[in-house]
Amino acid sequence: TETTSCSGQANSLSDGSFRMGWQAQVPSALMGSIVTSLFMTPLDVVRVRKQVILPDHCNHTYLFNGLMDCTRVSVDCYHCSVENEIQRAGVLRSMHLISGKDGVSSLWSGLPPTLMMSLPATMLYYVGYDTIRAALLNKGISNNNASWISGGFARGVACVTVSPLERIRTQLQANASKGTALDVLRANFQTGALWQGLSATVLRDVPFSAIYWFGYETNKEILGSYWWRWRSAYYSSPLTTKLANQQPPVFVSFLSGLGAGWLATVCTHPFDVIKTQMQTAEDRGVLRPTLRGTYTAIQQKAGWLGFSSGLRERMLKVGPACAIMITCYEGGKRFFGHYRA
């Protein structure tokens, strides 16, 4: 049965999140997704650039009209030297190199498909999570089990739906010279590769979501309990008693999401590296990459440390992104819920 505490049954149906309905959930999820995308896309661009495997030899030559493929392999060109330095540099230095090479706007490469992903992904993921979790709780399943089951299932559905846009975004972030999102979409449609990398994406996102929601609900219950105990000790009043039966403050959601996001990131990062490699394989001349083949290529090229490539950048992005997203979502549900009332 579901555990109750002085956190005000933050994990039960009494928090009102399910009674609000999609009219409050959808705008809250969209608001959080847009804010998160705008702030975190530069870190995502750096992560992708660090995860892309560069060729052993330079196959470009630098001309006045840009970069062109060269039939003769000679000295390293400007393009490859910068890309090599990006993979060795820190986060801020990498941002400086990318903006200097491709322009400041390249730090937001892939933002249009990212924003296009927001509507279907957030509607399916967050609303789906709340709906499935409510159904499981009503059937008597414990809060911990309901959290990871509903989180993993909702994310799996969202992954399959938005995978083509995820691929387009990754390719734009890996190579800013590919053109617009429409150009990349057309090229992928012609080669039938829109769902390339889906297997690695599912292997990354479904466990990530299960770990994240389990950690979030657990952290939220623990931190909320400590918060209301502190409030009750210093502010004993009828109002405090009434508040104890409601959700904890939004900063509890922020801290809970931050910790859960970091934990899930570390656990699932190897699959993120594999996913990036599969979705950018055409840049290395691999037309039909497989999960096993990509895994072997990474291991042979960079060893086991290759699977930690971009981990620092991903943690800097995903942890705060999870915190911002869940804070906007929880806060938005309360705001739109009160507005509707």
Rosetta blueprint (number, residue, H / E / L):
1 T L
2 E L
3 T L
4 T L
5 S L
6 C L
7 S L
8 G L
9 Q L
10 A L
11 N L
12 S L
13 L H
14 S H
15 D H
16 G L
17 S H
18 F H
19 R H
20 M H
21 G L
22 W H
23 Q H
24 A H
25 Q H
26 V H
27 P H
28 S H
29 A H
30 L H
31 M H
32 G H
33 S H
34 I H
35 V H
36 T H
37 S H
38 L H
39 F H
40 M H
41 T H
42 P H
43 L H
44 D H
45 V H
46 V H
47 R H
48 V H
49 R H
50 K H
51 Q H
52 V L
53 I L
54 L L
55 P L
56 D L
57 H L
58 C L
59 N L
60 H E
61 T E
62 Y E
63 L E
64 F L
65 N L
66 G E
67 L E
68 M E
69 D E
70 C L
71 T L
72 R L
73 V L
74 S L
75 V L
76 D L
77 C L
78 Y H
79 H H
80 C H
81 S H
82 V H
83 E H
84 N H
85 E H
86 I H
87 Q H
88 R H
89 A L
90 G L
91 V H
92 L H
93 R H
94 S H
95 M H
96 H H
97 L H
98 I H
99 S H
100 G H
101 K H
102 D H
103 G L
104 V H
105 S H
106 S H
107 L H
108 W H
109 S L
110 G L
111 L H
112 P H
113 P H
114 T H
115 L H
116 M H
117 M H
118 S H
119 L H
120 P H
121 A H
122 T H
123 M H
124 L H
125 Y H
126 Y H
127 V H
128 G H
129 Y H
130 D H
131 T H
132 I H
133 R H
134 A H
135 A H
136 L H
137 L H
138 N H
139 K L
140 G L
141 I L
142 S L
143 N H
144 N H
145 N H
146 A H
147 S H
148 W H
149 I H
150 S H
151 G H
152 G H
153 F H
154 A H
155 R H
156 G H
157 V H
158 A H
159 C H
160 V H
161 T H
162 V H
163 S H
164 P H
165 L H
166 E H
167 R H
168 I H
169 R H
170 T H
171 Q H
172 L H
173 Q H
174 A H
175 N L
176 A H
177 S H
178 K H
179 G L
180 T L
181 A H
182 L H
183 D H
184 V H
185 L H
186 R H
187 A H
188 N H
189 F H
190 Q H
191 T H
192 G L
193 A L
194 L L
195 W L
196 Q L
197 G L
198 L H
199 S H
200 A H
201 T H
202 V H
203 L H
204 R H
205 D H
206 V H
207 P H
208 F H
209 S H
210 A H
211 I H
212 Y H
213 W H
214 F H
215 G H
216 Y H
217 E H
218 T H
219 N H
220 K H
221 E H
222 I H
223 L H
224 G H
225 S H
226 Y H
227 W H
228 W H
229 R H
230 W H
231 R H
232 S H
233 A H
234 Y H
235 Y L
236 S L
237 S L
238 P H
239 L H
240 T H
241 T H
242 K H
243 L H
244 A L
245 N L
246 Q L
247 Q L
248 P L
249 P L
250 V H
251 F H
252 V H
253 S H
254 F H
255 L H
256 S H
257 G H
258 L H
259 G H
260 A H
261 G H
262 W H
263 L H
264 A H
265 T H
266 V H
267 C H
268 T H
269 H H
270 P H
271 F H
272 D H
273 V H
274 I H
275 K H
276 T H
277 Q H
278 M H
279 Q H
280 T L
281 A H
282 E H
283 D H
284 R H
285 G L
286 V L
287 L L
288 R L
289 P L
290 T L
291 L H
292 R H
293 G H
294 T H
295 Y H
296 T H
297 A H
298 I H
299 Q H
300 Q H
301 K H
302 A H
303 G L
304 W H
305 L H
306 G H
307 F H
308 S H
309 S L
310 G L
311 L H
312 R H
313 E H
314 R H
315 M H
316 L H
317 K H
318 V H
319 G H
320 P H
321 A H
322 C H
323 A H
324 I H
325 M H
326 I H
327 T H
328 C H
329 Y H
330 E H
331 G H
332 G H
333 K H
334 R H
335 F H
336 F H
337 G H
338 H H
339 Y H
340 R H
341 A L
